[in-house]
């Protein structure tokens, strides 16, 4: 069940992702003890602006794919030094080791 405590739990993990690194939705779900709720993480992040300012641009899918239709995400990641392999983040080099 989605409630404010869960929302802030997800956002607090996102807040910990260091500049120059990325995490996957599934990685965040696992960190909060909800291994099978990667989509829930995505749902929360799509509304994160209503809860404050969080570095949601540092969250990608497991393959390093960016959020569809968010044209500024790539630029934000490049500014932080995140490496890409074609259109995807280089997850081997830039995944957050938490």
PDB file as gemmi writes it, atoms N, CA and C in Angstrom:
CRYST1    1.000    1.000    1.000  90.00  90.00  90.00 P 1                      
ATOM      1  N   UNK A   1       0.842  -1.186   0.000  1.00  0.00           N  
ATOM      2  CA  UNK A   1       0.000   0.000   0.000  1.00  0.00           C  
ATOM      3  C   UNK A   1       0.884   1.246   0.000  1.00  0.00           C  
ATOM      4  N   UNK A   2       0.583   2.167  -0.876  1.00  0.00           N  
ATOM      5  CA  UNK A   2       1.365   3.389  -1.006  1.00  0.00           C  
ATOM      6  C   UNK A   2       0.869   4.425  -0.004  1.00  0.00           C  
ATOM      7  N   UNK A   3       1.782   4.832   0.871  1.00  0.00           N  
ATOM      8  CA  UNK A   3       1.449   5.876   1.835  1.00  0.00           C  
ATOM      9  C   UNK A   3       2.639   6.835   1.936  1.00  0.00           C  
ATOM     10  N   UNK A   4       2.485   7.897   2.663  1.00  0.00           N  
ATOM     11  CA  UNK A   4       3.542   8.909   2.740  1.00  0.00           C  
ATOM     12  C   UNK A   4       4.829   8.363   3.332  1.00  0.00           C  
ATOM     13  N   UNK A   5       4.746   7.457   4.296  1.00  0.00           N  
ATOM     14  CA  UNK A   5       5.960   6.873   4.874  1.00  0.00           C  
ATOM     15  C   UNK A   5       6.758   6.136   3.807  1.00  0.00           C  
ATOM     16  N   UNK A   6       6.074   5.357   2.994  1.00  0.00           N  
ATOM     17  CA  UNK A   6       6.742   4.615   1.929  1.00  0.00           C  
ATOM     18  C   UNK A   6       7.310   5.569   0.881  1.00  0.00           C  
ATOM     19  N   UNK A   7       6.572   6.586   0.542  1.00  0.00           N  
ATOM     20  CA  UNK A   7       7.052   7.575  -0.428  1.00  0.00           C  
ATOM     21  C   UNK A   7       8.347   8.205   0.058  1.00  0.00           C  
ATOM     22  N   UNK A   8       8.369   8.642   1.302  1.00  0.00           N  
ATOM     23  CA  UNK A   8       9.577   9.277   1.838  1.00  0.00           C  
ATOM     24  C   UNK A   8      10.714   8.283   2.038  1.00  0.00           C  
ATOM     25  N   UNK A   9      10.403   7.035   2.264  1.00  0.00           N  
ATOM     26  CA  UNK A   9      11.440   6.009   2.359  1.00  0.00           C  
ATOM     27  C   UNK A   9      12.140   5.856   1.000  1.00  0.00           C  
ATOM     28  N   UNK A  10      11.349   5.809  -0.055  1.00  0.00           N  
ATOM     29  CA  UNK A  10      11.910   5.717  -1.409  1.00  0.00           C  
ATOM     30  C   UNK A  10      12.731   6.965  -1.728  1.00  0.00           C  
ATOM     31  N   UNK A  11      12.170   8.120  -1.461  1.00  0.00           N  
ATOM     32  CA  UNK A  11      12.858   9.367  -1.784  1.00  0.00           C  
ATOM     33  C   UNK A  11      14.127   9.558  -0.958  1.00  0.00           C  
ATOM     34  N   UNK A  12      14.147   9.040   0.253  1.00  0.00           N  
ATOM     35  CA  UNK A  12      15.363   9.170   1.065  1.00  0.00           C  
ATOM     36  C   UNK A  12      16.503   8.331   0.482  1.00  0.00           C  
ATOM     37  N   UNK A  13      16.176   7.190  -0.124  1.00  0.00           N  
ATOM     38  CA  UNK A  13      17.200   6.387  -0.801  1.00  0.00           C  
ATOM     39  C   UNK A  13      17.694   7.127  -2.036  1.00  0.00           C  
ATOM     40  N   UNK A  14      16.783   7.692  -2.801  1.00  0.00           N  
ATOM     41  CA  UNK A  14      17.162   8.436  -4.012  1.00  0.00           C  
ATOM     42  C   UNK A  14      18.087   9.599  -3.640  1.00  0.00           C  
ATOM     43  N   UNK A  15      17.800  10.230  -2.527  1.00  0.00           N  
ATOM     44  CA  UNK A  15      18.596  11.361  -2.064  1.00  0.00           C  
ATOM     45  C   UNK A  15      20.044  10.968  -1.756  1.00  0.00           C  
ATOM     46  N   UNK A  16      20.272   9.695  -1.444  1.00  0.00           N  
ATOM     47  CA  UNK A  16      21.606   9.201  -1.099  1.00  0.00           C  
ATOM     48  C   UNK A  16      22.470   8.850  -2.320  1.00  0.00           C  
ATOM     49  N   UNK A  17      21.879   8.762  -3.491  1.00  0.00           N  
ATOM     50  CA  UNK A  17      22.648   8.394  -4.689  1.00  0.00           C  
ATOM     51  C   UNK A  17      23.634   9.527  -4.975  1.00  0.00           C  
ATOM     52  N   UNK A  18      24.933   9.230  -4.979  1.00  0.00           N  
ATOM     53  CA  UNK A  18      25.914  10.295  -5.192  1.00  0.00           C  
ATOM     54  C   UNK A  18      25.939  10.793  -6.641  1.00  0.00           C  
ATOM     55  N   UNK A  19      26.345  12.020  -6.805  1.00  0.00           N  
ATOM     56  CA  UNK A  19      26.514  12.584  -8.149  1.00  0.00           C  
ATOM     57  C   UNK A  19      27.507  11.714  -8.920  1.00  0.00           C  
ATOM     58  N   UNK A  20      27.207  11.503 -10.191  1.00  0.00           N  
ATOM     59  CA  UNK A  20      28.069  10.682 -11.029  1.00  0.00           C  
ATOM     60  C   UNK A  20      27.739   9.201 -10.998  1.00  0.00           C  
ATOM     61  N   UNK A  21      26.743   8.828 -10.195  1.00  0.00           N  
ATOM     62  CA  UNK A  21      26.312   7.435 -10.097  1.00  0.00           C  
ATOM     63  C   UNK A  21      24.824   7.344 -10.379  1.00  0.00           C  
ATOM     64  N   UNK A  22      24.361   6.156 -10.721  1.00  0.00           N  
ATOM     65  CA  UNK A  22      22.933   5.917 -10.945  1.00  0.00           C  
ATOM     66  C   UNK A  22      22.523   4.655 -10.193  1.00  0.00           C  
ATOM     67  N   UNK A  23      21.233   4.552  -9.930  1.00  0.00           N  
ATOM     68  CA  UNK A  23      20.660   3.347  -9.335  1.00  0.00           C  
ATOM     69  C   UNK A  23      19.472   2.942 -10.204  1.00  0.00           C  
ATOM     70  N   UNK A  24      19.134   1.676 -10.153  1.00  0.00           N  
ATOM     71  CA  UNK A  24      17.963   1.208 -10.895  1.00  0.00           C  
ATOM     72  C   UNK A  24      16.751   1.224  -9.972  1.00  0.00           C  
ATOM     73  N   UNK A  25      15.584   1.192 -10.579  1.00  0.00           N  
ATOM     74  CA  UNK A  25      14.342   1.135  -9.810  1.00  0.00           C  
ATOM     75  C   UNK A  25      14.332  -0.102  -8.907  1.00  0.00           C  
ATOM     76  N   UNK A  26      14.776  -1.217  -9.467  1.00  0.00           N  
ATOM     77  CA  UNK A  26      14.819  -2.459  -8.701  1.00  0.00           C  
ATOM     78  C   UNK A  26      15.807  -2.399  -7.547  1.00  0.00           C  
ATOM     79  N   UNK A  27      16.910  -1.742  -7.767  1.00  0.00           N  
ATOM     80  CA  UNK A  27      17.918  -1.583  -6.714  1.00  0.00           C  
ATOM     81  C   UNK A  27      17.328  -0.802  -5.539  1.00  0.00           C  
ATOM     82  N   UNK A  28      16.601   0.255  -5.846  1.00  0.00           N  
ATOM     83  CA  UNK A  28      15.971   1.053  -4.796  1.00  0.00           C  
ATOM     84  C   UNK A  28      14.905   0.232  -4.078  1.00  0.00           C  
ATOM     85  N   UNK A  29      14.106  -0.510  -4.836  1.00  0.00           N  
ATOM     86  CA  UNK A  29      13.080  -1.357  -4.234  1.00  0.00           C  
ATOM     87  C   UNK A  29      13.717  -2.364  -3.273  1.00  0.00           C  
ATOM     88  N   UNK A  30      14.821  -2.942  -3.681  1.00  0.00           N  
ATOM     89  CA  UNK A  30      15.509  -3.912  -2.832  1.00  0.00           C  
ATOM     90  C   UNK A  30      16.030  -3.255  -1.552  1.00  0.00           C  
ATOM     91  N   UNK A  31      16.549  -2.044  -1.675  1.00  0.00           N  
ATOM     92  CA  UNK A  31      17.097  -1.341  -0.511  1.00  0.00           C  
ATOM     93  C   UNK A  31      16.037  -1.023   0.540  1.00  0.00           C  
ATOM     94  N   UNK A  32      14.790  -0.890   0.117  1.00  0.00           N  
ATOM     95  CA  UNK A  32      13.727  -0.609   1.090  1.00  0.00           C  
ATOM     96  C   UNK A  32      12.989  -1.891   1.500  1.00  0.00           C  
ATOM     97  N   UNK A  33      13.516  -3.030   1.071  1.00  0.00           N  
ATOM     98  CA  UNK A  33      12.921  -4.301   1.472  1.00  0.00           C  
ATOM     99  C   UNK A  33      11.701  -4.713   0.675  1.00  0.00           C  
ATOM    100  N   UNK A  34      11.565  -4.173  -0.534  1.00  0.00           N  
ATOM    101  CA  UNK A  34      10.423  -4.508  -1.394  1.00  0.00           C  
ATOM    102  C   UNK A  34      10.950  -4.936  -2.763  1.00  0.00           C  
ATOM    103  N   UNK A  35      11.653  -6.047  -2.776  1.00  0.00           N  
ATOM    104  CA  UNK A  35      12.352  -6.531  -3.974  1.00  0.00           C  
ATOM    105  C   UNK A  35      11.523  -6.531  -5.249  1.00  0.00           C  
ATOM    106  N   UNK A  36      10.254  -6.779  -5.149  1.00  0.00           N  
ATOM    107  CA  UNK A  36       9.407  -6.933  -6.339  1.00  0.00           C  
ATOM    108  C   UNK A  36       8.620  -5.677  -6.688  1.00  0.00           C  
ATOM    109  N   UNK A  37       9.029  -4.541  -6.157  1.00  0.00           N  
ATOM    110  CA  UNK A  37       8.250  -3.321  -6.355  1.00  0.00           C  
ATOM    111  C   UNK A  37       8.979  -2.222  -7.116  1.00  0.00           C  
ATOM    112  N   UNK A  38       9.732  -2.605  -8.144  1.00  0.00           N  
ATOM    113  CA  UNK A  38      10.442  -1.611  -8.951  1.00  0.00           C  
ATOM    114  C   UNK A  38       9.474  -0.627  -9.612  1.00  0.00           C  
ATOM    115  N   UNK A  39       8.336  -1.113 -10.062  1.00  0.00           N  
ATOM    116  CA  UNK A  39       7.351  -0.228 -10.700  1.00  0.00           C  
ATOM    117  C   UNK A  39       6.772   0.770  -9.710  1.00  0.00           C  
ATOM    118  N   UNK A  40       6.622   0.356  -8.478  1.00  0.00           N  
ATOM    119  CA  UNK A  40       6.153   1.260  -7.441  1.00  0.00           C  
ATOM    120  C   UNK A  40       7.153   2.402  -7.249  1.00  0.00           C  
ATOM    121  N   UNK A  41       8.431   2.071  -7.282  1.00  0.00           N  
ATOM    122  CA  UNK A  41       9.475   3.099  -7.182  1.00  0.00           C  
ATOM    123  C   UNK A  41       9.322   4.088  -8.325  1.00  0.00           C  
ATOM    124  N   UNK A  42       9.137   3.604  -9.529  1.00  0.00           N  
ATOM    125  CA  UNK A  42       8.943   4.481 -10.679  1.00  0.00           C  
ATOM    126  C   UNK A  42       7.722   5.361 -10.536  1.00  0.00           C  
ATOM    127  N   UNK A  43       6.671   4.795  -9.997  1.00  0.00           N  
ATOM    128  CA  UNK A  43       5.433   5.544  -9.778  1.00  0.00           C  
ATOM    129  C   UNK A  43       5.679   6.693  -8.786  1.00  0.00           C  
ATOM    130  N   UNK A  44       6.378   6.403  -7.715  1.00  0.00           N  
ATOM    131  CA  UNK A  44       6.678   7.440  -6.718  1.00  0.00           C  
ATOM    132  C   UNK A  44       7.564   8.518  -7.333  1.00  0.00           C  
ATOM    133  N   UNK A  45       8.579   8.117  -8.070  1.00  0.00           N  
ATOM    134  CA  UNK A  45       9.499   9.098  -8.655  1.00  0.00           C  
ATOM    135  C   UNK A  45       8.816   9.992  -9.681  1.00  0.00           C  
ATOM    136  N   UNK A  46       7.803   9.478 -10.337  1.00  0.00           N  
ATOM    137  CA  UNK A  46       7.090  10.300 -11.320  1.00  0.00           C  
ATOM    138  C   UNK A  46       6.332  11.443 -10.654  1.00  0.00           C  
ATOM    139  N   UNK A  47       6.140  11.331  -9.347  1.00  0.00           N  
ATOM    140  CA  UNK A  47       5.430  12.373  -8.586  1.00  0.00           C  
ATOM    141  C   UNK A  47       6.325  13.042  -7.543  1.00  0.00           C  
ATOM    142  N   UNK A  48       7.603  12.800  -7.598  1.00  0.00           N  
ATOM    143  CA  UNK A  48       8.532  13.276  -6.565  1.00  0.00           C  
ATOM    144  C   UNK A  48       8.538  14.791  -6.414  1.00  0.00           C  
ATOM    145  N   UNK A  49       8.269  15.518  -7.479  1.00  0.00           N  
ATOM    146  CA  UNK A  49       8.297  16.982  -7.417  1.00  0.00           C  
ATOM    147  C   UNK A  49       7.305  17.536  -6.396  1.00  0.00           C  
ATOM    148  N   UNK A  50       6.285  16.775  -6.066  1.00  0.00           N  
ATOM    149  CA  UNK A  50       5.290  17.222  -5.082  1.00  0.00           C  
ATOM    150  C   UNK A  50       5.791  17.103  -3.643  1.00  0.00           C  
ATOM    151  N   UNK A  51       6.934  16.426  -3.465  1.00  0.00           N  
ATOM    152  CA  UNK A  51       7.465  16.172  -2.123  1.00  0.00           C  
ATOM    153  C   UNK A  51       8.785  16.896  -1.853  1.00  0.00           C  
ATOM    154  N   UNK A  52       9.288  17.618  -2.814  1.00  0.00           N  
ATOM    155  CA  UNK A  52      10.548  18.331  -2.639  1.00  0.00           C  
ATOM    156  C   UNK A  52      11.457  18.123  -3.835  1.00  0.00           C  
ATOM    157  N   UNK A  53      12.698  18.454  -3.638  1.00  0.00           N  
ATOM    158  CA  UNK A  53      13.687  18.362  -4.716  1.00  0.00           C  
ATOM    159  C   UNK A  53      14.591  17.149  -4.476  1.00  0.00           C  
ATOM    160  N   UNK A  54      14.511  16.185  -5.356  1.00  0.00           N  
ATOM    161  CA  UNK A  54      15.287  14.958  -5.235  1.00  0.00           C  
ATOM    162  C   UNK A  54      15.990  14.680  -6.567  1.00  0.00           C  
ATOM    163  N   UNK A  55      17.165  14.031  -6.522  1.00  0.00           N  
ATOM    164  CA  UNK A  55      17.906  13.749  -7.752  1.00  0.00           C  
ATOM    165  C   UNK A  55      17.364  12.532  -8.507  1.00  0.00           C  
ATOM    166  N   UNK A  56      16.109  12.612  -8.909  1.00  0.00           N  
ATOM    167  CA  UNK A  56      15.457  11.495  -9.589  1.00  0.00           C  
ATOM    168  C   UNK A  56      16.103  11.177 -10.937  1.00  0.00           C  
ATOM    169  N   UNK A  57      16.846  12.134 -11.480  1.00  0.00           N  
ATOM    170  CA  UNK A  57      17.516  11.886 -12.762  1.00  0.00           C  
ATOM    171  C   UNK A  57      18.573  10.787 -12.627  1.00  0.00           C  
ATOM    172  N   UNK A  58      18.958  10.456 -11.412  1.00  0.00           N  
ATOM    173  CA  UNK A  58      19.966   9.423 -11.178  1.00  0.00           C  
ATOM    174  C   UNK A  58      19.379   8.021 -11.115  1.00  0.00           C  
ATOM    175  N   UNK A  59      18.110   7.882 -11.434  1.00  0.00           N  
ATOM    176  CA  UNK A  59      17.461   6.570 -11.411  1.00  0.00           C  
ATOM    177  C   UNK A  59      17.099   6.179 -12.842  1.00  0.00           C  
ATOM    178  N   UNK A  60      17.540   4.987 -13.231  1.00  0.00           N  
ATOM    179  CA  UNK A  60      17.318   4.464 -14.585  1.00  0.00           C  
ATOM    180  C   UNK A  60      16.828   3.021 -14.457  1.00  0.00           C  
ATOM    181  N   UNK A  61      16.485   2.406 -15.573  1.00  0.00           N  
ATOM    182  CA  UNK A  61      16.075   1.005 -15.460  1.00  0.00           C  
ATOM    183  C   UNK A  61      17.313   0.112 -15.354  1.00  0.00           C  
ATOM    184  N   UNK A  62      17.109  -1.179 -15.162  1.00  0.00           N  
ATOM    185  CA  UNK A  62      18.227  -2.096 -14.899  1.00  0.00           C  
ATOM    186  C   UNK A  62      19.256  -2.146 -16.021  1.00  0.00           C  
ATOM    187  N   UNK A  63      18.843  -1.819 -17.231  1.00  0.00           N  
ATOM    188  CA  UNK A  63      19.747  -1.844 -18.382  1.00  0.00           C  
ATOM    189  C   UNK A  63      20.394  -0.479 -18.635  1.00  0.00           C  
ATOM    190  N   UNK A  64      20.069   0.505 -17.816  1.00  0.00           N  
ATOM    191  CA  UNK A  64      20.641   1.844 -17.999  1.00  0.00           C  
ATOM    192  C   UNK A  64      19.823   2.732 -18.909  1.00  0.00           C  
ATOM    193  N   UNK A  65      18.630   2.298 -19.251  1.00  0.00           N  
ATOM    194  CA  UNK A  65      17.762   3.081 -20.125  1.00  0.00           C  
ATOM    195  C   UNK A  65      17.171   4.252 -19.353  1.00  0.00           C  
ATOM    196  N   UNK A  66      17.099   5.387 -20.012  1.00  0.00           N  
ATOM    197  CA  UNK A  66      16.578   6.601 -19.399  1.00  0.00           C  
ATOM    198  C   UNK A  66      15.057   6.625 -19.422  1.00  0.00           C  
ATOM    199  N   UNK A  67      14.484   7.568 -18.689  1.00  0.00           N  
ATOM    200  CA  UNK A  67      13.032   7.735 -18.644  1.00  0.00           C  
ATOM    201  C   UNK A  67      12.559   8.229 -20.012  1.00  0.00           C  
ATOM    202  N   UNK A  68      11.593   7.541 -20.626  1.00  0.00           N  
ATOM    203  CA  UNK A  68      11.072   8.011 -21.911  1.00  0.00           C  
ATOM    204  C   UNK A  68      10.474   9.406 -21.785  1.00  0.00           C  
ATOM    205  N   UNK A  69      10.706  10.212 -22.758  1.00  0.00           N  
ATOM    206  CA  UNK A  69      10.134  11.561 -22.867  1.00  0.00           C  
ATOM    207  C   UNK A  69      10.685  12.563 -21.848  1.00  0.00           C  
ATOM    208  N   UNK A  70      11.742  12.210 -21.122  1.00  0.00           N  
ATOM    209  CA  UNK A  70      12.381  13.185 -20.228  1.00  0.00           C  
ATOM    210  C   UNK A  70      13.688  13.587 -20.900  1.00  0.00           C  
ATOM    211  N   UNK A  71      13.602  14.601 -21.728  1.00  0.00           N  
ATOM    212  CA  UNK A  71      14.739  14.994 -22.556  1.00  0.00           C  
ATOM    213  C   UNK A  71      15.912  15.536 -21.747  1.00  0.00           C  
ATOM    214  N   UNK A  72      15.676  16.091 -20.580  1.00  0.00           N  
ATOM    215  CA  UNK A  72      16.749  16.678 -19.790  1.00  0.00           C  
ATOM    216  C   UNK A  72      17.531  15.696 -18.936  1.00  0.00           C  
ATOM    217  N   UNK A  73      17.059  14.470 -18.809  1.00  0.00           N  
ATOM    218  CA  UNK A  73      17.726  13.508 -17.930  1.00  0.00           C  
ATOM    219  C   UNK A  73      19.151  13.221 -18.387  1.00  0.00           C  
ATOM    220  N   UNK A  74      19.335  12.990 -19.661  1.00  0.00           N  
ATOM    221  CA  UNK A  74      20.676  12.685 -20.176  1.00  0.00           C  
ATOM    222  C   UNK A  74      21.638  13.830 -19.901  1.00  0.00           C  
ATOM    223  N   UNK A  75      21.197  15.056 -20.146  1.00  0.00           N  
ATOM    224  CA  UNK A  75      22.062  16.223 -19.918  1.00  0.00           C  
ATOM    225  C   UNK A  75      22.458  16.349 -18.450  1.00  0.00           C  
ATOM    226  N   UNK A  76      21.502  16.145 -17.553  1.00  0.00           N  
ATOM    227  CA  UNK A  76      21.811  16.209 -16.118  1.00  0.00           C  
ATOM    228  C   UNK A  76      22.855  15.161 -15.734  1.00  0.00           C  
ATOM    229  N   UNK A  77      22.707  13.958 -16.262  1.00  0.00           N  
ATOM    230  CA  UNK A  77      23.664  12.891 -15.959  1.00  0.00           C  
ATOM    231  C   UNK A  77      25.034  13.183 -16.564  1.00  0.00           C  
ATOM    232  N   UNK A  78      25.066  13.685 -17.790  1.00  0.00           N  
ATOM    233  CA  UNK A  78      26.343  14.034 -18.418  1.00  0.00           C  
ATOM    234  C   UNK A  78      27.067  15.120 -17.631  1.00  0.00           C  
ATOM    235  N   UNK A  79      26.331  16.096 -17.127  1.00  0.00           N  
ATOM    236  CA  UNK A  79      26.927  17.158 -16.314  1.00  0.00           C  
ATOM    237  C   UNK A  79      27.594  16.615 -15.059  1.00  0.00           C  
ATOM    238  N   UNK A  80      27.106  15.489 -14.561  1.00  0.00           N  
ATOM    239  CA  UNK A  80      27.665  14.876 -13.359  1.00  0.00           C  
ATOM    240  C   UNK A  80      28.771  13.867 -13.685  1.00  0.00           C  
ATOM    241  N   UNK A  81      29.049  13.666 -14.962  1.00  0.00           N  
ATOM    242  CA  UNK A  81      30.118  12.756 -15.350  1.00  0.00           C  
ATOM    243  C   UNK A  81      29.694  11.314 -15.551  1.00  0.00           C  
ATOM    244  N   UNK A  82      28.398  11.054 -15.632  1.00  0.00           N  
ATOM    245  CA  UNK A  82      27.905   9.692 -15.880  1.00  0.00           C  
ATOM    246  C   UNK A  82      28.265   9.306 -17.310  1.00  0.00           C  
ATOM    247  N   UNK A  83      28.783   8.099 -17.463  1.00  0.00           N  
ATOM    248  CA  UNK A  83      29.213   7.611 -18.774  1.00  0.00           C  
ATOM    249  C   UNK A  83      28.083   6.853 -19.459  1.00  0.00           C  
ATOM    250  N   UNK A  84      28.052   6.982 -20.775  1.00  0.00           N  
ATOM    251  CA  UNK A  84      27.030   6.313 -21.584  1.00  0.00           C  
ATOM    252  C   UNK A  84      27.683   5.368 -22.577  1.00  0.00           C  
ATOM    253  N   UNK A  85      26.935   4.325 -22.914  1.00  0.00           N  
ATOM    254  CA  UNK A  85      27.278   3.425 -24.010  1.00  0.00           C  
ATOM    255  C   UNK A  85      26.126   3.548 -24.986  1.00  0.00           C  
ATOM    256  N   UNK A  86      26.285   4.370 -25.979  1.00  0.00           N  
ATOM    257  CA  UNK A  86      25.189   4.650 -26.897  1.00  0.00           C  
ATOM    258  C   UNK A  86      24.139   5.471 -26.193  1.00  0.00           C  
ATOM    259  N   UNK A  87      22.911   4.973 -26.172  1.00  0.00           N  
ATOM    260  CA  UNK A  87      21.796   5.695 -25.547  1.00  0.00           C  
ATOM    261  C   UNK A  87      21.592   5.324 -24.074  1.00  0.00           C  
ATOM    262  N   UNK A  88      22.332   4.334 -23.586  1.00  0.00           N  
ATOM    263  CA  UNK A  88      22.135   3.831 -22.222  1.00  0.00           C  
ATOM    264  C   UNK A  88      23.301   4.219 -21.315  1.00  0.00           C  
ATOM    265  N   UNK A  89      23.010   4.350 -20.031  1.00  0.00           N  
ATOM    266  CA  UNK A  89      24.059   4.579 -19.038  1.00  0.00           C  
ATOM    267  C   UNK A  89      24.929   3.333 -18.973  1.00  0.00           C  
ATOM    268  N   UNK A  90      26.230   3.518 -18.844  1.00  0.00           N  
ATOM    269  CA  UNK A  90      27.158   2.408 -18.676  1.00  0.00           C  
ATOM    270  C   UNK A  90      27.034   1.933 -17.222  1.00  0.00           C  
ATOM    271  N   UNK A  91      26.191   0.950 -17.011  1.00  0.00           N  
ATOM    272  CA  UNK A  91      25.885   0.489 -15.658  1.00  0.00           C  
ATOM    273  C   UNK A  91      27.085  -0.166 -14.971  1.00  0.00           C  
ATOM    274  N   UNK A  92      27.975  -0.759 -15.736  1.00  0.00           N  
ATOM    275  CA  UNK A  92      29.161  -1.373 -15.124  1.00  0.00           C  
ATOM    276  C   UNK A  92      30.053  -0.324 -14.469  1.00  0.00           C  
ATOM    277  N   UNK A  93      30.110   0.845 -15.054  1.00  0.00           N  
ATOM    278  CA  UNK A  93      30.989   1.899 -14.537  1.00  0.00           C  
ATOM    279  C   UNK A  93      30.281   2.892 -13.629  1.00  0.00           C  
ATOM    280  N   UNK A  94      28.983   3.026 -13.768  1.00  0.00           N  
ATOM    281  CA  UNK A  94      28.290   4.107 -13.066  1.00  0.00           C  
ATOM    282  C   UNK A  94      27.218   3.666 -12.072  1.00  0.00           C  
ATOM    283  N   UNK A  95      27.041   2.373 -11.893  1.00  0.00           N  
ATOM    284  CA  UNK A  95      26.034   1.905 -10.919  1.00  0.00           C  
ATOM    285  C   UNK A  95      26.507   2.231  -9.512  1.00  0.00           C  
ATOM    286  N   UNK A  96      25.604   2.720  -8.717  1.00  0.00           N  
ATOM    287  CA  UNK A  96      25.869   3.059  -7.316  1.00  0.00           C  
ATOM    288  C   UNK A  96      26.065   1.768  -6.534  1.00  0.00           C  
ATOM    289  N   UNK A  97      27.208   1.633  -5.903  1.00  0.00           N  
ATOM    290  CA  UNK A  97      27.483   0.471  -5.052  1.00  0.00           C  
ATOM    291  C   UNK A  97      27.084   0.815  -3.626  1.00  0.00           C  
ATOM    292  N   UNK A  98      25.872   0.468  -3.279  1.00  0.00           N  
ATOM    293  CA  UNK A  98      25.380   0.809  -1.940  1.00  0.00           C  
ATOM    294  C   UNK A  98      25.338  -0.401  -1.048  1.00  0.00           C  
TER     295      UNK A  98                                                      
END                                                                             
